[in-house]
Structure formats: C-alpha cells, structure tokens
Amino acid sequence: MKKKKLVPFLALTLVASLGVTACSFGGDKGAKDKGTLTVTDRAEPPNLDSAISSDSASRNVLANTQEGLYRHSKDGKSIEPALAESEPKISDDKLTYTFKLRDSKWSDGKPVTAKDFEFAWKRALAPETASEYAFILHALKNGKAYNEKNGKAEDVGVKAIDDKTLEVKLERVTPYFLDLVAFPNYLPQREDIVKQHGDKAGKFAKEANTNVYSGPFKLTEWKHEQSYTMEKNDQYWDAKSVKLNKIVTKVMKDSSANVNAYNTNQVQVTLLGTDYIPKYKDNKEAVSVAEGSSWYLEMNQKNKLLQNKKVRQALNLALDKKEFQANVLQDKSVPAGGLVPPEIKANGNDANKLYREAFPEEPKFDATKAKSLFETGLKELNLSQAPALEMVTDDTTAAKRHGEYVKDAYKKNLGLEIKVSSVPFKQRLDRGKKGEFDLLASGWHADYSDSLSFIGDLFTSDSPYNRGKWSNKEYDELVKKARENTTGNVEERLQNLRKAEAILLEDAGIVPEYYRSVYYMVKPEVKDMVFNSAGFGEEYSFKWAYIE
C-alpha cells in the first residue's frame, strides 16, 4: 500500500481543503450535518477479513476501521507509528524488530495486545486459511515454510513477549518492512471474535456487527451492494483527532448517478467517472490523485490462440495507449509501457531514485507491425481466422468504455472479434481466480514501495494473482534471486528485478495499459480528507477529516 515524486510527479499530497462555493458545481447547498460525511465508492468490500482481503474496496474500509503497528500519516506521503508507540528497536543485523505497543483498545473496550498481532499474522499464513495474500507475510522467518506446509506455526518469526511487546524476526533483510506492517494483512485480530463467528471462512468480517475495530471508526451498518456506515470509535486511542461522527458510503457504479448525487448534495465526495472528466477536471472541486497502480490486460494461457507469442505481441502493439488515455480516460493517468508505476521506489544504491526513473519504458503502438505479427501467429497455429475472444471487465461505466475501446481497436487493427462481458466487481475477481476469461481487465495497487510488489508478487508461475497463468522459468529464477537476496547487494537485487520485467514485456506476458490517476469531486466544506499519495495502500483516510 504508498507516494513519492512522480516522473512526472502527478501524485499530489491532497487534502480536501479547496476554497470554492458549492454552486460552482451545481445544486443548492442546503443544511449540513457537520458530523456526518456522505461519500460514494465503486464497489462494496467483498470481505473485511484482513487475513484474506486483497482488493481496494476492502482496503479502504479496513484503513478507516482498523489500525496496525503503522499507518499512513496526515501528509499522505509517509507512514508513522500507530498502535506501535514509537519506532521499533532493530537489531544490528536488521533481522529482528521489537515493537512496543501503546495503550489502545478494541471497539468493545478490551485492550489490543501483542497476542492479537501474533494470532492474526499466523492465521494469515496458516495453510487452512488459504489466503491468497499470505505471500506478503513471507518476510517473516519461517513464514513461507509454514504457509506451504513445510513448517510449524510456533516457528514463525512473530512472538508476543508480553501484552505490550511484539518481537518480529525476518527471513532476510527487508528494507521495506515498515511499509509492510502498514498493510492490511498485518492488522491485528481478536482470536475470540474470529473463532466465535467462523475462522476459516472469514464469516466474522462479512457483517458490521460481528467484528470489533481497532481504528478511528467502527462499521455499524452494512446494507450489501447498497451502502455501509462507519461511526466514530470512542475507544480508539487517538479519538481526540477524529472529528467526524459518521461516514455513510453509498455503493454507486454508474458515473451519471454519482455526478447527480454530488450535484444535488446527496454526497460530498465522489469518484468522477471518465465520461465526466473533460467537463469537470478543471473545476476547483476536482482533486486528481495518482494511485501507484498499474492496469493491464491478462491473456489466458489456456486459450490456444493466446499461447502464441506473436499473437500476444500483436495484442500489445495493436492498442494505442496514448490515444486511450487521451480519448477514453481523459485524466492524468500515464500510458504504460511497463508493469511498475512511476511512484514506486527503486530501492537501489540511490535511496531517492524511483524505479521508472532508473528504467523508463515508453508505451508501444504499431498497427502495421501488430497486423503482421498477428497473421504470422495465425499461420504458426494453422488458423485461417482467429476465434473471437471474451474480455471480462467490471460493470462500471468506465470499465464498459474501456472494454469498448479494446474491442474496437482489435477489430480495426487485427480483424479480431472481442465479446465484452461487464460483470460486478466481485464476479470479475471470481472469474479471474477461476480462469473464466480470454482477456481480463486487471489492475494492481502496490502493497509496498518496491518493484517486487509488482514483478515478484504478480507474474511468477506460482503466483495466485497470475490469472492468465503466463509462465517463464528465467523470470521465476530472477525473481527468486531478488526475493532471496542474502548478500545485501541492493543494486544487484534491483537489476534482477529489471531483467525480469524486461522478459515479461518482451514475451508479452501482459498488455500494459496505464498507470492510473483518478479524479474525486470534493465539496469545499470538507477539510483534511487525506488522499494517499505514497504509492501503496488505501486510497483515502477519514481520520482527520471534518466539515467546516
């Protein structure tokens, strides 16, 4: 989850403190409840079990209702101690971190203890939990071994020394480890609550009233696929900083409905759909946020056509990413030539250098070459004509426009027929997991500010997020070398990651499309709503927000 300087720097450390009258966007201002903020989101969270959560909708709720050792700070750029009372004590070999917990309570008044962290982290790693996100805890000593049934829970490098002391031992030096503990999968959990409502299935986290909360707000109502409500958590250790009493989030997929709700003052914050960006992007209430996310098409390797390298290369070259950004997205998203977005750190010898500064990669478009490659690929497959392909996307307005663009581009430049299936967010995730697609519209938001979050966590042969099942042994080996770097040579590690990304691009394992920036509309009376510009994690925080 994270923002540093962009190339160019599009990520703004944005708080909603824009001074402009509401009538500039339309609608009567009307009476306001200064304690209640009403916002929209594109989807409801599929599951708020931090051990298995893997999507942005869930992260946004978890970041505002739960808190771990670290959290993103008010500047939106950095992280700071949260339930940890201060920076950890780190051993000379940088393999042992000792955290002291501050006095804090769950929403039911019971204290948050080091045991809650030990339980949660080991539960996320437990093979029976079957968490797709368990890999992010493989940084812990013996974490990977336990997760893969080659070790025991008691050998995992996390231990509650006492109620206020958590000792963490790492498998190897991990320069971004404090970024990790700010990530949702490192949140604490209460063992009694989890087991009371259903351990393995995460049932405790599928309703508002079956969980407890350690963060600034608590979930009090959840009308599935309609709305959810968070209220101030009076037991939160820093409750004095929380000014809002209630946040109501309406689940709204349609762009026009969002704009209408904003115009008529039914909501105070909303994501602006791509079809409305040209009209409102210069409005003083529009806030642009670069996400630290990468968006791409995955190609299912079960499909014989897509097993052909030349066909995959043709699909990449046949999409004009710059045209797509200018005419469809129409925002500050950056056309992508690679996998790693511009916000992410290189973590090489130069501590301040960003990965894309070190390895710039321009998007490629060549319709003539794409057509030639496509026809050659068909000949290699003994096909006179390509079968139609199904592209699976979300059912939001923006996703549908994306699908139509891809459909038209492939028809025009390759003569390839595409059927676009626009489905609800949870269904798109499920179909991706089951491999029920030919082309899949996918995106990834960094879990920590390092290129390994993209190159290492996505497209190795055994990654659960490699939905298309592209596989390359040399790629896998380079990632393994980078991940298991024991020499401490950060530059060698960085070069191995770059070599792996270059293989992914040359072999057309994916079709890179864009590094996403989004626009929010924020009413001028809404202050200090923080949009994360650190390049990883949740999209926004309400902890310090208030209504003027």
N, C-alpha and C positions, 0 to 999 in steps of 0.2 A: 501495500500500500502506500504518495510522495511527489517539493518542486525546486528545482534548481534553475539555473539560467538556461533558456532555450536557444536553439540555433535555427531561426531567430527566436528570441525569447517571447513566446506568446502567452506563457503561463503568468498570470497576474496574481499576486497575493491579494485576493479580492475579498473585501468585506462589503456588505451591502449598506454603504453609507452615502449613496448618491443623492445629491440635492436637486430634486425636481418635483414639480407638483404632479399629483396623480392624474390630473386631467390631460396631461400631455400624452397619455396612452389611451385615455377614454374611460368613460364611466363616472358615476358620481361617487365621491369619496365616502360619504355616509359615516355612521357612527362606528367606532372601533373598540374592540375589547383589547386593551393594551397587554393583557396577559396571555392572549391566545394568538398563535400564528397558524395560518392555514396555507398549506403548500400542496403541490402535486408531485407524483412520481410516475414513471413509465410502467412499473410493474410492482406487484406486491412481493415481499420476500418469500421464496419457496420454503425456507426453513431457517429458523434462528438458532439452531444448534451450532455453536461456534466450532465444535469439533469437526463438523462436516460441511459447514457453509462454504460456498465457492462462488457466489455471484454478487454483483454490485448492489442490487436492491437490498439484499440481506446485510451487506456490509454497512450500508447507510444507516440502517436501524440499529445494528449492533454497536456502531461507533457512538451512537447517542444514548443508548440504554445500558451499555456495559462498559467497563473500563478495566484495562490490564495494567501491567507494570509501567508502560509508557503510553502516551497518546500524542496526537499532533497538537502543536501549540497554536496560540491565537494568531500568530503571523501566517499560518497556513503553509509555511515553508519547512519547518523543522519539527523534531519530536522532543518531548520533555518527560521527566518522571511524572507518573500519575499515582497509581497505588503503591509504587515504589517511592519511599520518602526522599530519595536522593539518587545520585549516580551510583551504580554498583561498584563494589570492590572487585578489581580484575587482577588475576594472578599474573606474575611476570611472563609466563608462557602464553598468556591470553586464552587459556583453555578453561578457566574456572571463573564464573561470575557469581558474586554473592550479593543478593538484593535484600535490603531491609524494608519491610512493609510499614506504611504509615497506619495510623488508626483509621479504619474505614469499616463501613457496614453494608450489608445487603439491604435491599428494599424492605425486607421483613424484620430488620433490626438486628439480625445475627452478624457477628463480626466476619469480615473477609480474612481468611488465614492463608498461610503459605501452603497448607494442605489442599486448599481449593485449586491452587495452580498445579501442584503435583498431580492431583486427580485428573484435572482437565487435560493436561498435556499427555499423560499416559493413556487416557481414554481415547484421545485423538489418534494416537499411534497404535492402539490395540487392533490386531487383525480383525477381530469380530465387529469392530465399529465400521470397518470398510469405508473409511474416509478417503475420498479422492484427494483430499488436501493434506493427507498425512505426511507427504514428502517434505512439506515446509518445516516439519519438526525433525527431519533427519539430521539437522545441525547438532542435535543433542547426542551425546555419547551413547552409543548402542541404540539410538532411536530407530535407525534404518533396520538394524538386525531384528529388533523386537517387532517392528511393523511387518517385516517379511517372514515372521515365524522362525527366525534363527536366533532368538534371544529371549530374555525374560524381562518382565516389567520392572522387577527390582533392580535390574542392571542399567536401566535408562538414566541418563545423567540429569535428573531433576529430583531434588530431595528437600522436604520441609524439615529443616533443622529444629525449628520450634515454630510457634504460631506466627512469628514476625520475621523469620529468616528463611530465605529460599536460596539453596545452593544449586547452581547450574553448571554442569560440566559439558564441554563441547567435544565433538568428534575430531574436529580440526579447527584451526584458526578461521574465524568467520568475521570479516571486517564489517559486515552489515548486520551483526546480530542484534543490536539495539533497535534497528528498523524492524526486525522480525518480531520482537516482543511487543511492538505497537500494532501488530497484525491481529485480526480477529481470532485466528486459530490458536493464539497464545493467550486468550482470555481465560479467566478462572471460571470454574463451575462448581456448584454445590452438589456433592455426591448424593445427599438425601433427596434432593429435588429431582435429579436425573433418574434415580432408581425408582422413585415413587411413581413416576408417570411413564416410564418406559425407556430403558437405557439404550438399547441398540437402535431403535427406530427414531430416536430424537423426538419422541412424542411430546416431551416436556416443553419443547420450543416451538410448537405449532399453534399454540393459543396464547392469548395475552395473560390469562390468569393461572397458568400452570408453571410459570417460571419466576425467578427472582432476579433482581437487577443491581449491578454494582456501579452504574454510571449516573450521569446527571439527570436522566429521565427514566421513567418506567413505562412499559407498554400496558395500557389499561383497557383498550378495546381493539378488537381486530375483526372487522367485517370482511371476510375473504373476498378478494377481487373487487372490493369497493373502497375501503378506507381502513386506516388504523390510526389510533390516537396514543400519543405519549404525554404523560404528565410529569411535572417536576418530582424528582425523587428526594424527599426531605431527609432521607437517611444518608445521602451522598456526602462524602467528606468535604467537598468544596461547594456545598449547596448555596453558600452566600454569593457565589459568582453566577448562579443560574437565575436569570430574571424572568424567563417565561414560565407561566403556569401550565400551559398546554400547547401541544403541536398536533394539529389534525392534518394527516396526509391523505389526499384523495388519489386513488389509482385511476389515472386517465391516460389512455393510449392515443386518443385522437388529437391531432395538433390543433384543429379548429376549436374543439371543446376546451382545450387548455387556454387558448387565447381568449375565448369568450368568457371563461371563468375569471380570468385575470382582468379583462376589460370591465366586467360588471362587479368587480371587487368581491367575488366569491372566494378568491385565493389571493395571497400576497406574494407568493413566489411560485414560478412555474418554469419548466424547461421549455424553451422556444423551439418548435418544430422547424425542420429545414425549409418547408414551404413558406414560412413567415419570416425567415431571417432577412431576406433582402429588404423587406419593408421596415423592420424594427431594429436591425443591428446597429444603427447609428443613434437610436433613441438613448437618452441618458439613463434610462432604467434598465438597459440591456447590459449584462455582465458576461464577458467572454472568459471561459476557463479552459486551459489546456490540461488534459487529463493524465498524461503519462500513459496513454493506452494505444494499442496497436490493433488495427482492424484489417481483416484479410478473408479470403475465401479458402476453405479447406476442400480438397478433392478426394473423394472416397476411392481408396486403392482397391476396393473390391470390384469396382467397375473396370472392365477390361479396357475401355477407351482411355480411362484416366491413369492406367498403369503405364501408358506410353509417355516417355519423357518429352518427346517433341510436341505431343498434344498438350501436355501441361505447360510447356514453354509458350506455346501458341496462346493459351488462355491468358497467360500473364501479359504477353505483348499486345493482345487484342483489346485490352482495357486502357483507355486514356485516363489515367488517374488525375491528371491536372484538369482535364475537362470535367470529370466527375465532381471534383472539388468545387470548381467554379460555377457549374450549372445545376448541380443537384444539392450538394451540401451547402454551398454558398456561405460558409462560415470561415473561421480561421484554422480549420483543420489543415494539416500539412500532407500533401500527396506523398505516399510512402514508396520508397524503393527497397526498403529492408524490413526487418522484423522489429528492431529495437527503436522505441520512440526517442525524440530529441531530449526529453527531460532527464533521462537516466544517466547516472554517473558511470564513467569508465572503470574507476577503482584500480587504475594502474599506477605507475610511478608518479604521475601528476595528479594529486588528490583533487584538484579543481576541474579537471577535464571531463567533459561529457563524452559518452560513447560515440554519438553521431558526429561530434567534432573530430574525434580520432579516426572514424571510419565513415565518411559521408557516402551516401548511396542515393542516387537520383532515381526517380521512377522511370521505368522504360515503357515506351509505346512505339510500335512499328507495325502498322496494319498489314503492310506488304509482306514483311518477314513472317508475321504471325500466320498469314494465309498459307505461305509456302511450307512452314513447319507443320501446320495442321494437315495439309494434303499429304506430306511425306509420312506423317504419323499414321494416317489412314491407310496408306499403301503398306506400311510395315505390319499393320493389323489385318491386311486383306479385306478392307472395308471400302466400298464404293461411296458410302454415305454414313455420316456419323449418326448414331441413335440420339434421340432427344434426351436431355438431362434435366433432372429435377433440382432446383435450387430452393433450399429451405431458409426462410428468414423469419424474423419476428413479425407480428401483425400491427405494429405501429405505422403511422403514416410515413415516417422517414424510412423505415425498413422496406415498405412497399415501393417507395420511389427508388430506393437502392436496387431492389430486385428488377424493376422495370428497366433501369439503366443497363444493368448487366445483360438482361435478356435482349435488348435492342442492339447493344454493342456486339454481342456474339453472333447475332443473326446477320448484322451488317458486315462485319469483318471476317467471319468464318463460315457463315451459312449454317451455323449451329442453332438448333431449336432448344429453347430453355422453357421449362414449365416452372413458374414461381409458386411455391407453397408458403403462404404467410400464416404463421401459427402463433398462438400465445407463447409468451416468454418461457414458461415452464415446459411447454411442449417442445419448443425449439431445443432447449437444453436436453430434454429426454431423447429426442430423435437424434441429436448429436451423439449422445452417450451410446445409443443402440446402433449407430451407424446407418440410420434410415434416411439417407440423402445421397445425392451425387455431388452437389456443391452445397456447402454450408457457410452461411454468413456468420463469421466468428470474430470475437474481439477479446483482448486480454488487457487487463489493467494491472500494472506492476504490483507485486506483493512487497517488494523492497527495491531500493535504488541500486540495482546492479543488473547487467545484461543477462546474468544467469537466470533471472526471473522469467525471461522470455526464451532465450536459447536453450537453457538447461531444463526448464520446467515444462516446456510445451511439446517439443518435437523429437525427443528421443523415442526409440522404438517402443519402450515400455511405459511411456507417459500416458496417464488416463485422459489427459487433455489433448492428445494427438488423435482427434476424432477421425481424421481421414486415414490414419494408420500408415502414413508415409514412413519409410524406414531406410536408414543408411548407416552401415557399420562404422565408417570412418567418422561420421558425425557423432555417433554414440561414443566412440572412443575419445574424441576430442573433448566432449562434454564431461566424460568421466575424469579425464586428466585435470580439467579445470575445477571440477567439483571436489576432487580428492587431492587437490594440490597440497602437498606436505612440505614443500621446500620454502614456502613463504615468498616465493618469487611472484609478485603480483603482476608484473608485466608479462611474464610467460603465461600466466593464467589468462590474462586479457587476450593475448594473441591466439590462444587456443579457442577461446570463445568466438573471436572474429573469424577464424578459419572455419569453424562450424557453421556460423551464419552464412558465410560465402558458399558453402556446399549446399545449404538449404535453398539459397537463391538460384544458384546455377542449375540445380536439379529440379527447380520449380516445385518444391515440396508444398508450397502455398502460393497464392496470388496476393502479394501485399497490396493494400488499397490506400489506407490513410492513417495518420496519427490524429486522433480525434481531439478537437476542441468543441465545446458546446456553449450555447448561449442560454442564460437564465434571464427571466424578467423578474425584477425585484422592486417592490413598492418602496418609495423613498422613505417611508416611515420605519422601514425595517433596518435595524442597525446591527452591525457586528455579527452577521451570519457569515461564517468563515468558509470559503471555498478552498479546498485543499489544493495547493499548488506545489506540493513536494514531489509529485510524480508517482506516488503509490498510496494505496489505502482507500478510505471512504471518499465520497465526492464532496461532502459538506458536513459541518458541525453546527449544532444549535446551542452549544454550551453557553456561549457568551451573548447570544442574540437577545435583542429586546425591541420593543415597538415604541417609538417616540410619540 
